[in-house]
Amino acid sequence: MRLHYHLAPASTSLLLALLLLPGCQKEDETQGRHVDVTIAVEAPSVLASPQLLQLKGNLGDVVLRAEGATLHATVKPGTYHLDIEAEYQEMGKTSHVAASYSGDLVVEETQHHTTKVSLVYEPPVGKDQFLITEIFFAGVLTPEKFQYLDDRYIHITNASTDKTLYLDGIVLVRTFFQSNLIYDATPMPDFEHFVYYDVAYQFPGNGHDYPVKPGETIMICQSAIDHREACPDAPDLRGALFEWIDVKDCAAHDCPNNPTVPDMRPIYVADNDGASPDTYWVMNNNGGHGYALIRPEWTSPEEFHNDPNNQYYKWTFKVVVDGHLYYPAVPGEPCMKLPNEWVEDMVVTGIRDDFEWSPCGKLLDAGYASIAHTHNTDLRYYLSVQRKRTAKGGWADTNNSQQDFEGKKATRVNGEPLTKELTTE
C-alpha cells in the first residue's frame, strides 16, 4: 500500500526554511567574526619632544584600550568613526598640550587590523590671554613717493570673553633672527625651547594699573602723533595707549615722542648694548621678524639681563663661510634668550618668496603672516597683517599665522594700497 502526503502551505514554508538553514548559519558565522584592531598614535609634528600623559579614544560605540601610545579594540568588520584625544607635556610649555584626531576607519575582514594615526595639535580655545591682532610694519608713501618711516603700530586684544586682563609687566620682544635670513651657526639656535630676541620693551604698572576689558583692543606704536601732518596717507596714532620709543629729544631723531602718551620701558635693546635712557628701534618694513608677548617669570628685568651667571644671558654664535669667520661672536652680542613657556602669543612675519626658516618653535607659530611675495616690493605699502575672525566672532588662533592672518589694508592708514590684489593668497 502506498501512502500519499499532502503538505499544507505552512508545512511548505517550514521545509523551505529547513533547506535554507545551513546557508543562514554560515552567514551568521561570518558576521560574528571579530577583528583585533591596533592603532599606533603619533604625536603632532609641531611638538619637538612630547611626553604622552593621557590617551583615550572610541571606535564607534567601542571604547579603545590604551597601552602607551597604542590603542586596541576588538570589533566586527565594518566602517567606524574614530575619535582620539591625547594630552602631552612638551618641553618649553608649562601647561599640557592637547591633540586629537577624528575620522572614519574601515575595519576589513581579517584576523588583525593595524593602522597609524597622526594627531593634530589643538590650541586652547577661549583662553584668557592677550593676542596680537594687527601688525603694521610696511609704512606708507609720501606725496613724493618716498617711504614714510615713523607710523608703525601693533594692535593687542584681550581674547577673553568675560575676564579683564592687565598689561602691567608684560613684555613685547622682537626676534633677533629673521625668517628670510638663515644662519648656519655654531651653535645653532634651539627654537623649540627658546626665543632669541634683540629688542624687549615692558609695559609699566604695578599689577592692576592698565586694565583691558574682555574683547577690547589697544594700540601701541612707534610714535603716537598725528602723522597726517607730515604725510597725508599716514595714520593718526594719538589714540595709542603706549609708545615703544622713549626718545625725549625730538630734535635729535626723526621720530618724535608724544609727551602725553606713556612710554614702554626699554629693558633690552641689543644695538645699544642693552637698555639706555635714549633708545629706539624700527620695524623691518618687509617683515621677517617675529613679535611676541611675554609674561616673564624673572625676579627683575635688570637681574635677568645683566647677570652673566643667568643661563639665558646674552647668547652668541659664530658663522663660518669657506673657512672664514663670517659673523663674529662679540661678547655681549647679539641677543638674549628666554624660555618658550613664557610666551603668551607670538606672530612671525615673512616674505612669501624669501622665507628660509622660522625664528621660533612650531608650537609658538607653525607658519608666518605676510603681506608680500617679494622683497622690497612697493605693493607692501599701506598693508598690515591682521588676525582673522571666526564664524562665532572670536579670533582665529591655531598658532599658525599663515592660517590665522591675512594681508589687508591697514586699519588706520588713509591712503589706498597700490594694488587691490592682496599678496597673501
C-alpha positions as CSV (number, residue, x, y, z in Angstrom):
1,M,0.0,0.0,0.0
2,R,1.4,3.4,-1.0
3,L,0.9,6.3,1.3
4,H,0.5,9.9,0.0
5,Y,1.3,13.0,1.9
6,H,-0.2,16.4,1.1
7,L,1.8,19.4,2.6
8,A,-0.2,22.4,3.8
9,P,1.1,25.8,3.0
10,A,2.5,26.3,6.4
11,S,4.4,23.0,6.1
12,T,5.9,24.1,2.8
13,S,7.3,27.2,4.4
14,L,8.8,25.1,7.1
15,L,10.5,22.8,4.6
16,L,11.9,25.8,2.7
17,A,13.3,27.2,6.0
18,L,15.0,23.9,6.8
19,L,16.5,23.8,3.3
20,L,18.0,27.3,3.8
21,L,19.2,26.8,7.3
22,P,22.8,25.8,6.6
23,G,23.3,29.0,4.5
24,C,22.0,31.2,7.3
25,Q,24.3,29.6,9.7
26,K,27.3,30.4,7.5
27,E,26.3,34.0,7.1
28,D,25.9,34.4,10.9
29,E,29.3,32.9,11.4
30,T,30.8,35.5,9.1
31,Q,29.0,38.4,10.7
32,G,30.0,37.2,14.1
33,R,33.7,37.2,13.4
34,H,35.8,39.8,15.4
35,V,38.9,41.6,14.3
36,D,41.7,42.7,16.6
37,V,42.3,46.4,15.8
38,T,45.6,48.1,16.8
39,I,46.0,51.9,16.3
40,A,49.5,53.4,16.6
41,V,49.2,57.0,17.7
42,E,51.8,59.6,16.6
43,A,52.2,63.0,18.4
44,P,51.6,66.2,16.4
45,S,54.6,67.2,14.2
46,V,54.7,70.6,15.8
47,L,55.9,69.0,19.1
48,A,59.6,68.7,19.5
49,S,59.9,66.4,22.5
50,P,56.4,65.3,23.6
51,Q,55.8,63.2,26.7
52,L,52.5,61.4,26.5
53,L,50.4,61.9,29.6
54,Q,46.9,60.7,28.6
55,L,45.4,58.8,25.6
56,K,41.8,57.8,25.0
57,G,39.5,57.1,22.1
58,N,36.4,55.5,20.7
59,L,35.8,53.3,17.7
60,G,32.2,53.9,17.1
61,D,30.5,52.8,20.4
62,V,33.5,50.8,21.5
63,V,35.9,52.4,24.0
64,L,39.5,51.8,22.9
65,R,42.0,50.4,25.3
66,A,45.3,52.4,25.7
67,E,48.7,50.8,26.1
68,G,51.4,53.5,25.9
69,A,51.0,55.3,22.5
70,T,48.8,52.4,21.1
71,L,45.1,51.9,21.2
72,H,43.4,48.5,20.9
73,A,39.9,47.1,20.4
74,T,38.1,44.0,19.1
75,V,35.2,44.7,16.7
76,K,33.3,43.2,13.8
77,P,34.3,44.2,10.3
78,G,32.8,47.4,9.1
79,T,33.2,51.2,8.9
80,Y,33.6,53.1,12.2
81,H,34.1,56.7,13.3
82,L,37.3,57.0,15.1
83,D,37.8,59.7,17.8
84,I,41.1,60.1,19.7
85,E,42.1,62.6,22.3
86,A,45.6,63.0,23.9
87,E,47.5,65.2,26.3
88,Y,51.3,65.7,26.2
89,Q,53.8,67.5,28.2
90,E,56.1,69.5,25.9
91,M,59.4,70.9,27.0
92,G,59.1,74.7,27.0
93,K,55.4,74.6,27.9
94,T,54.1,74.7,31.5
95,S,50.5,73.7,30.6
96,H,49.6,70.4,28.9
97,V,49.3,70.3,25.1
98,A,46.1,68.9,23.8
99,A,45.9,66.9,20.5
100,S,43.1,64.9,18.7
101,Y,42.0,63.0,15.7
102,S,38.6,62.4,14.1
103,G,37.8,60.4,11.0
104,D,36.4,57.2,9.6
105,L,38.2,53.8,9.9
106,V,37.4,50.8,7.7
107,V,38.0,47.5,9.6
108,E,38.5,44.8,7.0
109,E,37.6,41.1,7.5
110,T,40.9,39.8,8.7
111,Q,42.3,38.5,11.9
112,H,44.3,41.6,12.7
113,H,43.9,45.2,11.5
114,T,46.8,47.6,12.2
115,T,46.8,51.3,11.3
116,K,48.7,54.5,12.2
117,V,47.1,57.9,13.0
118,S,48.9,61.3,13.4
119,L,47.2,63.6,15.9
120,V,46.5,67.3,15.3
121,Y,47.6,70.0,17.8
122,E,44.7,71.9,19.3
123,P,45.5,75.4,20.6
124,P,43.4,76.3,23.6
125,V,40.1,77.9,22.7
126,G,38.7,80.9,24.6
127,K,41.9,81.2,26.7
128,D,42.2,84.3,28.9
129,Q,45.1,85.8,27.1
130,F,46.3,88.8,25.0
131,L,46.6,88.2,21.3
132,I,48.5,90.3,18.7
133,T,45.7,91.1,16.2
134,E,47.4,93.5,13.8
135,I,51.0,94.5,12.9
136,F,51.6,97.5,10.6
137,F,55.3,97.4,9.7
138,A,55.3,98.4,6.0
139,G,54.5,102.1,6.2
140,V,53.1,104.4,3.6
141,L,54.4,106.6,0.8
142,T,54.8,110.4,0.9
143,P,53.3,112.5,-1.9
144,E,56.8,112.5,-3.4
145,K,56.7,108.6,-3.4
146,F,59.3,108.3,-0.6
147,Q,58.8,105.9,2.2
148,Y,57.4,107.3,5.4
149,L,59.1,105.6,8.4
150,D,57.5,106.7,11.6
151,D,54.0,105.3,11.6
152,R,54.4,101.7,12.8
153,Y,51.9,100.2,15.2
154,I,50.6,97.0,16.8
155,H,47.1,96.1,18.0
156,I,46.8,93.9,21.1
157,T,43.4,92.4,22.1
158,N,42.1,90.8,25.2
159,A,40.8,87.5,23.8
160,S,38.9,86.6,26.9
161,T,35.1,86.7,26.7
162,D,34.5,87.5,30.3
163,K,37.7,88.4,32.1
164,T,39.5,91.8,32.4
165,L,43.3,91.3,31.8
166,Y,46.1,93.7,32.8
167,L,49.0,94.8,30.6
168,D,51.2,95.5,33.6
169,G,54.6,93.9,33.4
170,I,54.0,92.2,30.0
171,V,57.0,92.4,27.6
172,L,57.0,92.9,23.9
173,V,60.0,91.2,22.2
174,R,61.3,91.2,18.6
175,T,63.2,88.1,17.5
176,F,66.8,88.6,16.6
177,F,66.6,86.1,13.8
178,Q,64.7,86.8,10.6
179,S,62.6,84.4,8.5
180,N,64.4,85.5,5.3
181,L,68.0,85.1,6.5
182,I,69.1,81.7,7.7
183,Y,72.4,81.2,9.5
184,D,74.5,78.0,9.5
185,A,75.5,78.9,13.0
186,T,77.7,77.4,15.7
187,P,75.9,76.6,17.9
188,M,72.5,76.5,16.1
189,P,69.6,78.2,18.0
190,D,67.3,75.9,19.9
191,F,64.0,77.4,18.7
192,E,61.9,74.5,20.2
193,H,62.8,75.6,23.7
194,F,63.9,79.3,23.5
195,V,63.0,82.6,21.9
196,Y,66.1,84.6,20.9
197,Y,65.5,88.4,20.9
198,D,67.4,91.6,20.5
199,V,64.6,94.1,21.5
200,A,62.4,93.9,24.6
201,Y,60.1,96.6,25.9
202,Q,58.0,96.2,29.0
203,F,54.6,97.7,29.9
204,P,54.7,99.7,33.1
205,G,52.4,99.3,36.1
206,N,52.2,97.5,39.4
207,G,49.8,94.8,38.5
208,H,46.4,96.5,38.0
209,D,47.2,99.9,36.6
210,Y,46.4,99.1,32.9
211,P,43.2,97.0,32.6
212,V,42.0,95.8,29.2
213,K,38.3,94.7,29.1
214,P,37.2,91.4,27.5
215,G,37.3,91.8,23.8
216,E,38.9,95.2,23.9
217,T,41.8,96.1,21.6
218,I,44.5,98.6,22.5
219,M,47.2,100.1,20.2
220,I,50.9,100.6,20.9
221,C,53.1,102.4,18.4
222,Q,56.4,103.8,17.5
223,S,55.3,107.5,17.7
224,A,51.9,108.5,19.0
225,I,51.4,111.6,16.9
226,D,49.1,112.6,14.1
227,H,51.3,111.5,11.2
228,R,49.0,113.1,8.6
229,E,50.6,116.4,9.3
230,A,53.8,115.1,7.8
231,C,52.3,112.6,5.3
232,P,48.6,112.8,4.2
233,D,48.3,109.0,3.8
234,A,49.8,108.1,7.2
235,P,47.7,107.3,10.3
236,D,46.7,109.4,13.2
237,L,48.2,107.5,16.2
238,R,47.4,109.8,19.0
239,G,44.9,107.2,20.4
240,A,47.8,104.8,21.2
241,L,47.9,103.6,24.8
242,F,51.7,103.4,24.8
243,E,54.7,104.3,22.6
244,W,57.6,102.0,22.4
245,I,60.1,104.8,21.8
246,D,61.4,106.6,24.8
247,V,63.2,109.4,23.0
248,K,62.6,112.7,24.7
249,D,64.8,114.9,22.5
250,C,62.6,115.1,19.4
251,A,65.1,117.3,17.5
252,A,67.7,114.6,17.7
253,H,65.6,112.0,16.0
254,D,63.3,111.7,13.0
255,C,60.6,110.1,15.2
256,P,59.1,112.5,17.7
257,N,57.8,111.4,21.1
258,N,54.3,112.4,22.3
259,P,54.7,113.5,25.9
260,T,51.0,112.9,26.7
261,V,51.3,109.2,25.8
262,P,53.2,107.0,28.3
263,D,56.3,105.1,27.1
264,M,57.0,101.4,27.4
265,R,60.1,100.6,29.3
266,P,63.2,99.6,27.3
267,I,64.7,96.6,29.1
268,Y,66.9,95.3,26.3
269,V,68.0,96.8,23.0
270,A,71.0,94.9,21.6
271,D,72.1,97.7,19.3
272,N,72.7,99.9,22.4
273,D,74.2,97.1,24.4
274,G,71.0,96.8,26.4
275,A,68.7,99.5,27.7
276,S,69.7,103.1,27.8
277,P,67.8,106.3,28.6
278,D,67.7,107.2,24.9
279,T,66.9,104.2,22.7
280,Y,64.6,103.3,19.9
281,W,64.2,100.6,17.2
282,V,62.5,100.5,13.9
283,M,60.4,97.6,12.4
284,N,61.7,95.9,9.3
285,N,59.4,97.2,6.6
286,N,59.4,93.9,4.7
287,G,58.5,91.7,7.7
288,G,60.8,88.9,8.7
289,H,61.0,89.2,12.4
290,G,58.8,87.5,15.0
291,Y,56.9,89.6,17.6
292,A,55.9,88.0,20.9
293,L,54.1,89.0,24.1
294,I,55.9,87.6,27.1
295,R,54.7,87.0,30.7
296,P,58.2,87.0,32.3
297,E,59.0,85.0,35.4
298,W,62.1,86.8,36.3
299,T,62.8,88.5,39.7
300,S,63.6,91.7,37.8
301,P,64.5,92.5,34.2
302,E,67.8,94.0,35.3
303,E,68.8,90.8,37.1
304,F,67.7,88.7,34.2
305,H,69.5,90.8,31.5
306,N,72.7,91.7,33.4
307,D,73.7,88.6,35.3
308,P,76.4,86.6,33.4
309,N,75.5,83.6,35.5
310,N,72.0,83.5,34.1
311,Q,71.5,80.6,31.8
312,Y,69.7,82.9,29.3
313,Y,72.4,85.6,29.4
314,K,73.4,87.1,26.0
315,W,73.5,84.2,23.6
316,T,76.3,84.4,21.0
317,F,77.2,82.3,17.9
318,K,79.6,82.1,15.0
319,V,79.1,81.7,11.3
320,V,81.9,80.4,9.2
321,V,81.8,80.6,5.4
322,D,84.6,78.9,3.4
323,G,86.8,78.7,6.4
324,H,86.4,82.3,7.3
325,L,84.6,83.8,10.3
326,Y,81.6,85.5,8.7
327,Y,79.7,86.6,11.8
328,P,82.0,87.1,14.8
329,A,80.7,86.3,18.2
330,V,81.3,89.6,20.0
331,P,80.9,89.3,23.8
332,G,77.6,90.8,24.9
333,E,76.0,90.4,21.5
334,P,73.9,89.8,19.6
335,C,70.8,88.7,21.6
336,M,69.2,87.3,24.8
337,K,67.0,84.2,25.0
338,L,64.1,83.2,27.2
339,P,62.1,80.0,27.7
340,N,59.2,79.3,25.3
341,E,56.8,78.7,28.2
342,W,56.9,82.5,29.0
343,V,55.3,83.3,25.6
344,E,51.6,84.3,25.7
345,D,51.3,85.0,21.9
346,M,53.7,85.1,19.0
347,V,53.4,86.1,15.4
348,V,56.2,85.5,12.8
349,T,56.2,87.8,9.7
350,G,57.7,86.7,6.4
351,I,58.1,87.2,2.7
352,R,56.4,84.5,0.5
353,D,59.2,84.0,-2.0
354,D,62.0,84.7,0.5
355,F,61.2,82.5,3.5
356,E,64.1,80.4,4.7
357,W,63.3,79.3,8.2
358,S,61.1,80.3,11.2
359,P,62.7,82.2,14.0
360,C,60.7,80.3,16.6
361,G,59.5,76.9,17.6
362,K,56.5,75.4,15.7
363,L,54.4,75.3,18.9
364,L,54.6,79.1,19.1
365,D,54.0,79.7,15.4
366,A,53.9,77.0,12.8
367,G,53.7,79.5,9.9
368,Y,54.1,83.2,9.2
369,A,52.0,86.2,8.4
370,S,52.7,88.0,5.1
371,I,51.8,91.0,3.0
372,A,54.1,90.5,0.1
373,H,55.6,87.8,-2.2
374,T,58.9,89.6,-3.0
375,H,61.4,91.6,-1.1
376,N,61.2,95.4,-1.2
377,T,58.1,95.4,-3.4
378,D,56.2,98.7,-3.5
379,L,53.0,96.6,-3.2
380,R,53.6,96.1,0.6
381,Y,52.9,99.8,1.4
382,Y,49.6,100.5,3.2
383,L,49.1,96.8,4.1
384,S,49.2,95.2,7.5
385,V,48.9,91.6,8.7
386,Q,45.6,91.2,10.5
387,R,44.2,88.3,12.6
388,K,41.1,86.7,11.1
389,R,37.8,86.5,12.9
390,T,36.0,83.2,13.4
391,A,32.4,82.5,12.4
392,K,31.4,82.9,16.1
393,G,33.0,86.3,16.3
394,G,36.2,85.2,18.1
395,W,39.8,85.4,16.9
396,A,41.5,82.7,14.8
397,D,44.2,81.2,16.9
398,T,45.7,77.9,15.6
399,N,49.2,79.1,16.4
400,N,49.8,79.1,12.6
401,S,50.0,82.7,11.4
402,Q,49.7,81.6,7.8
403,Q,46.2,80.4,8.6
404,D,45.3,82.9,11.3
405,F,46.4,86.1,9.5
406,E,45.7,87.9,6.2
407,G,47.3,90.8,4.4
408,K,44.8,93.7,4.2
409,K,44.7,97.5,4.0
410,A,46.0,98.7,7.4
411,T,43.0,99.7,9.6
412,R,44.4,103.1,10.4
413,V,46.0,104.4,7.2
414,N,44.4,106.9,4.9
415,G,45.9,106.0,1.5
416,E,44.9,103.0,-0.6
417,P,47.1,100.0,-1.3
418,L,48.9,100.2,-4.6
419,T,47.1,97.1,-5.8
420,K,43.7,95.6,-5.0
421,E,45.1,92.2,-5.4
422,L,46.5,91.4,-2.0
423,T,49.5,89.3,-1.9
424,T,48.8,86.8,0.8
425,E,46.9,84.2,-1.1
